[in-house]
Amino acid sequence: MSVPSAYALFGSSRASSAASTSTELSAFASSEALDPQLQNFLEEASARLCEWLGSASKRSPLPALRLLPQAFPEPRGVSADRLLDDLQQLMDGAYQPNHPGALAHLDPPPNTASIAAELICAGLNNNLLAEELSPSLSQLERQLCSWFAARFELPDGAGGVAASGGSLSNLTALVTARHRMGLDHDPQAVVLISEQAHVSLDKAARVMGLEPDGIRRIPVDAQGCMLITALQDHLQLLQRQNRPCIAVVATAGTTVRGAIDPIPSLAKLCAEQGIWLHVDGAIGAVFALCPGTSRLMEGLGHADSITVNPQKLLGIAKTSSLLLVRDQSSLEQTFHTGLPYMEPAFAAAHGGELGLQGSRPAEILKLWLGLRQLGEQGIHAVLEQALLRRQRLQNCLDPSLLEITSGPLHLLACAPLGADAPRCEQWTAAMRHRLLDQQIMVSRPVYEGRHRIKVVLGNPHTSDSLIDQLGTQLNDISVGQS
Ligand SMILES: *Cc1c(COP(=O)(O)O)cnc(C)c1O
């Protein structure tokens, strides 16, 4: 086997590697007394993290590739000092979400309380698999899921479960829907999604073993929202083809432009036909938490299941996603196995019988602490200010030069008006490059066959002047012209 060239990046020079016995860190904390080495180590590690977060604006959101520390263990363990140096090297090469110009993706600065909660979560090392391994935290998860369900106007009896990311929440929802529809063993079953639904649903279909045509993409209107008439037509087609339907998936906030499918009409149609409605609200469902924005999520309470990702706009440290269900017992029925090696649960089922994951961390801890830190007002501010930033950028853009593709949320995409695909590719590549030189990071997804510049305005550090600067740059449609 030849040595890959990247190998040169590993295990090379290191700033300081002097082992010092005074900082020898025991692999397991003392159970007899406070462990001063551990305390020093955590304090030093958190000092470096605070420095990293606090110096964000002096660097770029996207650092150049740097040296990496050695990836594998050495015969003898290394000192605490070296561990910290290695950590520093990795941090120096990390994407910097705390930079005001980090606007490319749905990855905002981390909520500060959720950072601390993640540390505590690791230290507690509880396991949401079973109540006896996480007595207080299992209860907290149930309570917080119930709170979300009520805020989303799901009825009594609703609940949910935390999952490591929206992809897993969506998969869990579809597996639950299939079970409740009595289609577990029917390879002919079909899921209906919008043309602009998230790729995680394609993955879910593969995992579930659906036929290649088991996932049907329904056309959207000019605003990127699922066409209800096209959905009706397709449901009739399924009947003619004798193909049963697992679920209709409405997207509340599409990935490129933040479009919201017409949830009230979809809910009505699904109720009439006895079809499960799943709302993929990984981006948008959080807007239901604020009276000023909740009209955007009208009808959410009619869904059978809802994915919400507090790790996105709310900034809860990754991963933070919940699947909420109209009927908590649907999760228990779908995933119940019994855990014969555990004491019985106080609730109907253990945390490990509510979804696909077995052992899992108490991700609920950081969501709980972050939301408590923000309070209702803080949550509202995060949501409303994101919408104001999108509006401001939109106002800066010249519609006689740019085709602006947006929706009611905090995402916006654009490309030179009337430009063909090659020109859009060229413009977006040159524009991204130019903006990165100004420490503004945007992305360039392909949308309806052409590259766009996409901006996600969920970063609370982004100032009005930075938005104005970005708008001025984007209006330059000559960039990249040879
Ligand atoms: C982000 C996203 C997902 C997937 O969530 P992950 O946490 O990345 O797995 C699903 N649907 C939509 C609409 C998303 O934006």
Ligand as a Chemical Component Dictionary entry (heavy atoms), coordinates in Angstrom:
data_LIG
# 
_chem_comp.id                   LIG 
_chem_comp.type                 NON-POLYMER 
_chem_comp.pdbx_formal_charge   0 
_chem_comp.three_letter_code    LIG 
# 
loop_
_chem_comp_atom.comp_id 
_chem_comp_atom.atom_id 
_chem_comp_atom.alt_atom_id 
_chem_comp_atom.type_symbol 
_chem_comp_atom.charge 
_chem_comp_atom.model_Cartn_x 
_chem_comp_atom.model_Cartn_y 
_chem_comp_atom.model_Cartn_z 
_chem_comp_atom.pdbx_ordinal 
LIG C1 C1 C 0 -30.796 19.580 8.326  1  
LIG C2 C2 C 0 -32.015 18.972 7.773  2  
LIG C3 C3 C 0 -32.307 17.614 7.969  3  
LIG C4 C4 C 0 -31.306 16.649 8.549  4  
LIG O1 O1 O 0 -30.866 16.966 9.802  5  
LIG P1 P1 P 0 -29.453 16.431 10.317 6  
LIG O2 O2 O 0 -29.441 16.884 11.731 7  
LIG O3 O3 O 0 -28.403 17.088 9.466  8  
LIG O4 O4 O 0 -29.415 14.960 10.183 9  
LIG C5 C5 C 0 -33.513 17.135 7.547  10 
LIG N1 N1 N 0 -34.391 17.936 6.934  11 
LIG C6 C6 C 0 -34.138 19.244 6.702  12 
LIG C7 C7 C 0 -35.167 20.084 6.015  13 
LIG C8 C8 C 0 -32.929 19.795 7.093  14 
LIG O5 O5 O 0 -32.654 21.072 6.831  15 
# 
loop_
_chem_comp_bond.comp_id 
_chem_comp_bond.atom_id_1 
_chem_comp_bond.atom_id_2 
_chem_comp_bond.value_order 
_chem_comp_bond.pdbx_ordinal 
LIG C1 C2 SING 1  
LIG C2 C3 SING 2  
LIG C2 C8 DOUB 3  
LIG C3 C4 SING 4  
LIG C3 C5 DOUB 5  
LIG C4 O1 SING 6  
LIG O1 P1 SING 7  
LIG P1 O2 DOUB 8  
LIG P1 O3 SING 9  
LIG P1 O4 SING 10 
LIG C5 N1 SING 11 
LIG N1 C6 DOUB 12 
LIG C6 C7 SING 13 
LIG C6 C8 SING 14 
LIG C8 O5 SING 15 
# 
